[in-house]
Amino acid sequence: MKKVCPVCKGEYEGGEVFCPVDAARLVTASQVDAGAGASDDPLVGQTFDKYEVRRRIGEGGMGLVYEAQHTVIQKRVAIKVLRDDFSRRPEVVERFRQEAISASRIGHQNIVDISDFGTTPTGSSYFVMEYLEGEDLANVLAREVVLPMGRTVRILQQCCRALGAAHEKGIVHRDIKPENIFLVNRADEHDFVKIVDFGIAKMSDIETEGEPGRKLTKTGMIFGTPEYMSPEQAAGKELDHRVDIYAIGAILFECLTGRVPFVGDSFMGILTQHMFEEPPPLREVNPKVEVSAELEMVVYKALAKDPADRYQTMAELGEALEEALEGRVSKATLMGHGEPVKAKPRPPRSIGPALPTDEFPTAEGGSKTGLIALMAVLLVAVGAGGVYFFLKGDPEPRSEPIAQASTTDPPDPVAAPPEPEPQPEVAPEPEVEPQPEAPTSVPVTVTTRPGDGAEVSVDGDVEGCEATPCDIQVPPGETVTIHARRGRYAGEIEVTPESATTVQVVLVPRRSRTPMRGTMRPRMTTTSTSMMAGELKVPTIFQ
């Protein structure tokens, strides 16, 4: 099928989706001319089951879409008709019926409303849905390539609300992509979202008609579009609603950068990257991207490999988008494996050699430190006494005790020894006050943006603290590099502190371990793909 680049007007044959020249999304001839093929379509002009078919307005891999009018109430509607070759396959017809059931039972304003189901005169199944005027997100991206943050968030918040309502009814879309996000312009609202095409939706409580207990999908089957598949979906594993959260993350990535997270030369090449490679930083894909650090965190959390590391509900993702747009980080964004990142304050540590901190117990339950202090006091006291003794000389002789009266004659008086000449007193030397020692470290308060709870190290190998905000000690006047890391986000800053200071480290996603093979390659396909497990060797990590 021939496709055209809306930017360079180049024409391409084959399965290309992005223009290899300017990376714009290619459009088909039917998208350029919505009426293409209508003149020779046998259904155009026919009336069946109260519906008059007027023109063909679109087509997909499994069906054709027509504009029609209800012959009684004169209401314009859209009719999706299953292709003749698929209408002969019971499992496809059943899936088509389930698409109608799943979309109609959700009953949400952001999901296309389906009102009727039937069979054409030629035996093809069809369903009737509301007529939408606008264009899908794929066409918008083909024309504009990159969307502003505000517009991207507004569109995807509506998707979150719609898919959240579907998940509450036990319905997982499994094929969310720009082609299935239709944008309607209302009088009071621009870019009003309608989610379409629940053709491969998984319904937890609906079984195949006529065969109770039989499911249409089995573990080991792969359904979806490779560029938006979650790792567990790519591996053919059991799925839940979090595959839709991953797909929204991939669309968010594409809207902000102009390219899907993973591109490759083959179907399996793309799936392998989803399973094993981290998505590249947004600015590596598009250096001109204008995205806040808060919104970038939302992108990478939604694209987490482990479903437990993603947002657990569409409500969480929608709230995170809103807060990121306002420059805040939601609690759900900081959570991993269901547990919040907890700050664990720790006393600041010096990066110099650590002094011994063992304390020896004493009989009184004291310590070596206390004993040393007491000994120092005694030494000072003894030292002071020694100085006094040395300065004053020998002590005055003590007088003898008075003798008791005696009847004997007293002895002749003995002349008293001459008193010693007084010695001149020596003035003590003035005490010299010790000079204050130069500080060996200065405190640096480390904060991180967006959010706290990052582990800090200095120069890559000296441990600083476990969770920001926190204080660390660094040598004054020396240039050091402070590193901060939380999960897949990291940042660093060089400082040369002379005194106490505060620094802020901006956290960004770390670079992927495996470099991308290109930045703007076209995707493989946008059509949904089904593959049996026997045709796909799943890596043992997912077994």
C-alpha positions in Angstrom: 0.0 0.0 0.0 1.4 3.4 -1.0 2.0 5.9 1.7 2.9 9.6 1.5 5.0 11.8 3.8 3.0 14.9 4.7 6.3 16.9 5.1 8.5 16.0 2.2 5.7 14.5 0.0 7.8 11.4 -0.6 5.9 8.2 -1.6 6.8 4.8 -0.1 5.7 1.2 -0.7 5.8 -1.4 2.0 5.4 -1.4 5.7 7.1 1.9 6.6 5.3 4.0 9.1 7.8 6.9 9.6 9.5 8.7 6.7 13.2 7.7 6.6 14.1 11.2 5.5 12.4 13.4 8.1 10.8 10.9 10.5 7.3 12.2 9.9 4.5 9.7 10.2 3.4 8.5 6.8 -0.3 8.6 5.7 -2.2 6.4 3.3 -4.0 7.4 0.2 -7.3 6.7 2.0 -6.3 9.2 4.7 -5.4 11.8 2.2 -8.6 11.3 0.4 -11.3 9.9 2.7 -13.5 9.1 -0.2 -11.0 7.0 -2.0 -12.5 3.7 -3.2 -16.1 4.7 -2.5 -17.2 4.7 -6.1 -16.6 1.0 -6.6 -17.6 -0.2 -3.1 -20.7 -2.4 -3.3 -22.0 -1.3 0.1 -22.1 2.4 -0.8 -25.7 3.4 -1.6 -27.2 0.3 0.0 -29.8 0.4 2.8 -30.0 -2.5 5.3 -31.4 -2.7 8.8 -32.5 0.9 8.9 -29.1 2.3 7.8 -28.4 4.0 4.5 -24.7 3.7 3.6 -23.4 7.0 2.1 -19.7 6.7 1.8 -16.6 4.9 3.0 -14.5 7.0 5.4 -11.8 4.7 6.6 -10.4 1.2 6.7 -8.3 -1.0 9.0 -6.7 -4.4 9.0 -10.0 -6.2 9.8 -12.8 -3.9 8.6 -14.1 -0.9 6.7 -15.8 2.1 8.2 -18.7 3.9 6.5 -20.7 7.0 7.1 -24.4 6.1 7.2 -27.7 7.6 8.3 -30.5 6.0 10.3 -33.5 6.0 8.0 -36.0 6.7 10.8 -34.5 9.3 13.1 -32.2 10.8 10.5 -29.2 10.4 12.7 -25.7 10.3 11.2 -23.8 7.2 12.4 -20.6 5.3 11.5 -20.7 1.6 10.6 -17.8 -0.7 11.0 -18.1 -3.8 8.7 -15.9 -6.9 9.0 -14.1 -7.8 5.8 -15.6 -10.7 3.9 -12.5 -13.0 4.4 -12.6 -12.4 8.2 -16.4 -12.9 8.3 -15.8 -16.6 7.4 -13.6 -17.2 10.5 -15.7 -17.8 13.6 -13.0 -16.7 16.1 -12.6 -13.4 14.3 -16.3 -12.8 14.2 -16.5 -13.6 17.9 -13.7 -11.1 18.6 -15.6 -8.5 16.5 -18.7 -9.1 18.6 -16.6 -8.7 21.8 -15.3 -5.4 20.5 -18.9 -4.2 20.3 -19.8 -5.6 23.7 -16.7 -4.2 25.5 -17.0 -0.7 24.1 -20.8 -0.4 24.7 -20.8 -1.8 28.3 -18.1 0.7 29.6 -20.3 3.7 29.0 -17.7 6.5 29.3 -17.8 9.8 27.4 -14.2 9.3 26.2 -14.9 5.9 24.7 -16.8 5.6 21.4 -20.4 4.6 21.9 -21.6 1.5 20.1 -25.4 1.2 19.7 -26.2 -1.8 17.4 -24.8 -5.0 16.0 -25.9 -7.0 12.9 -25.1 -8.7 9.6 -25.0 -7.2 6.1 -26.9 -8.8 3.2 -23.6 -10.5 2.1 -23.2 -12.1 5.5 -20.5 -9.7 7.0 -20.8 -8.7 10.6 -21.1 -5.0 11.5 -21.7 -2.7 14.4 -23.0 0.8 14.6 -21.2 3.5 16.5 -21.4 7.3 17.0 -20.1 9.4 14.1 -17.0 11.3 15.0 -15.7 14.4 13.3 -12.0 15.0 13.8 -8.8 13.0 13.3 -6.8 10.4 15.2 -3.7 11.2 17.2 -1.6 9.4 14.5 -2.5 12.0 11.9 -1.8 14.8 14.4 1.7 13.4 15.0 2.3 12.9 11.3 1.6 16.6 10.8 3.1 18.2 13.9 5.7 15.5 14.9 6.0 16.8 18.5 3.3 18.1 20.8 3.7 20.6 23.6 3.7 19.3 27.2 0.3 20.9 28.0 -1.5 19.5 25.0 0.1 16.0 25.5 -1.0 15.9 29.1 -4.5 17.0 28.4 -5.0 14.3 25.7 -3.5 11.5 27.7 -5.3 12.4 30.9 -8.6 11.8 29.1 -7.2 8.5 27.9 -6.4 7.6 31.5 -10.0 8.3 32.6 -11.5 6.3 29.7 -9.2 3.3 30.2 -9.6 3.5 34.0 -13.4 3.1 33.5 -12.7 0.1 31.2 -10.4 -1.5 33.7 -13.1 -1.1 36.4 -15.3 -3.2 34.2 -12.6 -5.8 33.8 -11.8 -4.8 30.2 -8.2 -4.3 29.1 -7.7 -2.6 25.7 -4.3 -4.2 24.9 -3.8 -2.1 21.7 -3.6 1.5 22.7 -1.8 3.5 20.1 -2.2 6.9 18.4 -4.4 5.4 15.7 -6.9 4.4 18.3 -7.0 7.8 20.0 -9.5 9.9 18.1 -9.6 13.7 18.7 -12.9 15.5 18.3 -13.2 19.2 18.3 -16.3 20.3 20.2 -17.7 23.8 20.4 -16.5 24.1 24.0 -13.5 21.8 24.0 -10.5 21.1 21.7 -8.9 17.7 21.5 -11.8 15.8 23.1 -10.7 12.2 23.2 -12.6 9.1 22.0 -10.9 5.7 22.4 -11.8 3.4 19.6 -11.0 -0.2 18.4 -11.5 -2.6 21.3 -10.9 -5.4 18.8 -8.4 -7.3 20.8 -9.6 -6.2 24.2 -9.3 -8.7 27.0 -12.5 -9.2 29.1 -12.1 -11.1 32.3 -15.7 -12.2 32.6 -17.0 -12.7 29.0 -16.6 -16.1 27.4 -16.9 -17.2 23.8 -20.5 -17.5 22.7 -21.6 -21.1 22.6 -18.5 -22.4 24.2 -18.5 -21.7 28.0 -15.0 -21.7 29.5 -13.2 -21.1 26.3 -11.1 -18.0 26.1 -10.2 -16.3 22.8 -6.7 -15.7 23.9 -4.2 -18.0 25.5 -0.9 -17.6 27.3 1.8 -17.6 24.6 -0.2 -15.6 22.1 1.0 -12.1 21.2 -1.6 -9.5 20.3 -1.0 -5.8 19.8 1.2 -3.3 18.0 5.0 -3.9 18.6 5.9 -0.3 19.3 3.5 -0.1 22.2 3.7 -3.6 23.7 4.7 -4.1 27.3 7.5 -6.6 28.1 5.1 -9.2 29.4 2.9 -8.7 26.3 5.9 -9.1 24.0 6.8 -12.3 25.8 3.3 -13.8 25.5 2.7 -13.9 29.2 -0.5 -13.5 31.2 -1.6 -9.9 31.1 -3.5 -7.4 33.2 -4.6 -3.8 33.0 -1.0 -2.6 33.4 -0.2 -3.3 29.8 -2.4 -0.3 28.9 -0.4 1.8 31.4 2.8 0.9 29.6 1.2 1.7 26.2 0.3 5.2 27.5 3.9 5.7 28.6 5.1 4.8 25.0 2.6 7.3 23.5 3.7 9.9 26.0 7.3 9.3 24.9 6.3 9.6 21.3 4.2 12.8 21.7 7.1 14.5 23.5 10.0 13.4 21.3 8.5 12.6 17.9 9.6 9.0 18.0 8.5 5.8 19.8 10.8 4.5 22.6 12.1 1.5 20.6 12.7 1.1 16.9 14.2 -1.8 15.0 14.7 -3.6 11.7 12.4 -6.5 12.6 9.4 -7.4 14.7 11.5 -9.4 17.1 14.1 -6.7 17.3 11.5 -4.3 18.7 10.0 -6.9 21.1 13.5 -7.7 22.4 14.2 -4.1 23.2 10.9 -3.8 25.1 11.8 -6.8 27.2 15.5 -6.1 27.9 16.5 -2.5 27.1 15.8 0.7 29.1 14.2 3.4 27.0 16.6 6.2 26.1 16.6 9.6 27.7 14.1 11.9 25.9 16.9 14.4 25.0 19.0 11.7 23.5 16.2 11.0 21.0 15.4 14.7 20.5 17.8 17.3 21.8 15.2 20.0 21.3 12.6 18.4 23.5 11.0 20.7 26.1 10.0 18.5 28.9 10.2 19.1 32.7 12.1 16.7 34.9 8.8 15.9 36.7 7.1 14.8 33.5 10.1 12.8 32.3 9.9 10.8 35.6 6.3 10.0 34.7 7.3 8.7 31.3 9.9 6.3 32.7 7.8 5.0 35.5 5.0 4.2 33.1 7.5 2.4 30.9 9.0 0.3 33.8 9.8 -3.3 32.7 8.2 -4.8 35.8 4.5 -4.2 36.1 4.9 -3.7 39.8 7.2 -0.7 39.2 4.6 1.1 37.0 1.7 3.1 38.1 -0.8 0.6 39.4 -4.0 2.3 38.1 -4.9 4.7 35.4 -6.0 7.1 38.2 -2.5 7.2 39.6 -1.0 7.9 36.1 -3.6 10.6 35.5 -2.8 12.3 38.8 0.9 12.0 38.1 0.5 13.8 34.8 -1.5 16.6 36.4 1.1 17.1 39.1 4.0 16.9 36.7 2.4 19.7 34.6 2.3 21.8 37.8 6.0 21.1 38.6 5.3 18.6 41.3 6.0 14.9 41.8 3.2 12.7 42.9 3.6 10.1 45.6 2.9 7.3 43.1 5.8 8.5 40.9 8.2 8.1 43.8 6.9 4.6 44.6 8.5 1.4 43.6 7.3 -2.2 44.1 4.4 -0.8 46.0 6.5 0.9 48.7 7.3 4.6 48.9 10.8 5.8 48.9 11.5 6.6 52.5 14.0 9.1 53.7 16.4 7.7 56.3 18.3 10.6 57.9 21.8 9.7 59.0 24.4 11.8 60.8 26.8 13.5 58.3 30.0 11.7 57.8 33.4 13.3 57.0 35.2 12.1 53.9 38.5 12.1 55.8 39.9 9.1 57.7 37.5 8.0 60.4 38.5 8.2 63.9 38.1 5.1 66.2 34.7 5.2 67.8 34.9 2.1 70.0 34.1 2.9 73.6 35.5 0.7 76.4 32.9 0.0 79.1 33.9 0.8 82.7 32.6 -0.7 86.0 30.3 2.3 86.3 29.0 1.7 82.9 31.0 4.6 81.6 33.3 4.6 78.7 36.9 5.1 77.6 36.0 8.6 76.7 34.8 9.5 80.2 37.8 7.8 81.8 40.2 9.7 79.6 38.5 13.0 80.5 38.7 12.2 84.3 42.4 11.4 84.0 43.0 14.6 82.1 41.4 16.6 85.0 43.5 14.8 87.5 46.7 15.4 85.5 45.9 19.1 85.3 45.3 19.2 89.0 48.5 17.4 89.8 50.4 19.4 87.4 49.1 22.6 88.9 50.1 21.4 92.4 53.5 20.5 91.2 54.0 24.0 89.8 52.9 25.5 93.1 55.2 23.2 95.1 58.1 24.1 92.9 57.5 27.9 93.1 57.0 28.0 96.9 59.9 25.7 97.9 59.8 23.4 100.9 56.8 23.8 103.2 57.2 25.6 106.5 58.2 23.2 109.4 55.3 22.3 111.5 55.7 23.3 115.2 56.2 20.5 117.7 53.3 19.5 119.9 53.4 21.3 123.4 54.9 19.1 126.1 53.0 18.3 129.2 54.1 20.0 132.5 56.9 18.2 134.3 58.4 18.4 137.8 61.9 18.3 136.4 63.7 21.5 135.7 63.2 22.7 132.1 66.3 22.4 129.9 68.3 25.4 129.1 66.7 27.4 126.3 68.2 26.7 122.9 68.7 29.6 120.5 66.2 29.5 117.7 67.7 28.9 114.2 67.9 32.0 112.1 65.0 32.5 109.8 65.8 31.8 106.1 66.1 34.8 103.9 63.0 35.3 101.9 63.4 34.2 98.3 62.1 36.4 95.6 58.9 35.1 94.0 59.1 34.2 90.3 56.3 35.5 88.2 54.5 32.8 86.2 54.9 32.9 82.5 51.7 34.2 80.7 49.5 31.5 79.3 49.5 31.5 75.5 46.0 30.8 74.1 46.0 28.1 71.4 45.3 29.2 67.9 42.0 27.8 66.5 42.6 24.9 64.2 41.5 25.3 60.5 38.3 23.3 59.8 38.9 20.0 58.1 35.4 19.9 56.6 32.4 22.1 55.9 28.8 21.0 55.9 27.0 20.8 52.5 23.2 20.3 52.5 22.2 18.2 49.5 18.7 18.3 48.0 17.3 16.7 44.8 14.8 17.7 42.2 12.4 16.4 41.4 11.5 14.8 44.7 13.6 13.6 47.7 14.9 10.2 48.8 18.0 10.0 46.7 21.2 8.3 47.9 24.2 10.6 47.9 27.9 9.9 47.4 31.0 12.0 47.0 33.4 11.6 44.0 31.7 8.3 43.2 33.2 6.2 46.0 32.8 8.0 49.3 29.4 7.4 50.9 27.5 10.5 51.8 24.0 9.8 53.0 21.1 7.4 52.3 18.3 9.8 51.4 18.0 13.5 50.5 17.6 16.1 51.9 20.7 15.5 54.0 24.0 17.0 55.2 27.4 15.7 54.2 30.9 16.9 55.1 33.5 17.9 52.4 36.9 19.4 52.6 36.9 23.2 52.4 38.2 24.8 49.2 38.5 21.5 47.3 36.4 20.7 44.2 34.3 17.5 44.7 31.6 15.9 42.6 28.4 15.1 44.5 26.4 12.2 43.0 22.7 11.5 43.7 20.8 8.5 42.6 17.3 7.2 43.1 16.3 4.1 41.1 16.8 4.8 37.4 17.3 8.5 38.0 20.7 10.1 38.7 22.5 13.4 38.7 25.7 15.1 39.8 27.1 18.5 40.6 30.6 19.9 41.2 31.1 22.2 44.2 34.0 24.0 45.8 32.7 25.0 49.3 34.5 27.5 51.5 31.8 27.4 54.1 28.4 25.8 54.8 26.3 25.8 51.7 23.2 24.1 50.1 23.2 22.5 46.6 20.5 20.9 44.5 21.1 18.0 42.2 18.7 17.6 39.3 17.8 13.9 38.7 17.3 12.6 35.1 16.9 9.1 33.8 20.2 7.3 33.4 21.3 6.4 29.9 20.3 3.0 28.7 22.9 0.2 29.0 22.6 -0.7 25.4 22.9 2.2 22.9 20.2 2.6 20.4 21.0 1.7 16.8 19.4 4.9 15.6 17.3 7.8 16.7 14.7 8.3 14.0 14.2 5.0 12.2 10.7 4.2 10.9 8.7 1.7 12.9 7.9 -1.7 11.5 4.1 -1.7 11.4 1.1 -0.2 13.0 -1.2 -3.2 12.4 -2.1 -5.4 15.3 -0.1 -8.7 15.2 -1.0 -12.1 16.4 1.7 -14.8 16.8 1.4 -18.3 18.4 3.9 -19.2 21.1 5.2 -22.0 18.9 6.5 -19.4 16.4 8.2 -17.3 19.0 11.0 -18.3 21.2 10.5 -16.4 24.5 13.8 -15.7 26.4 14.1 -17.8 29.6 13.9 -14.8 31.8 10.2 -14.6 31.0 9.5 -18.3 31.2 
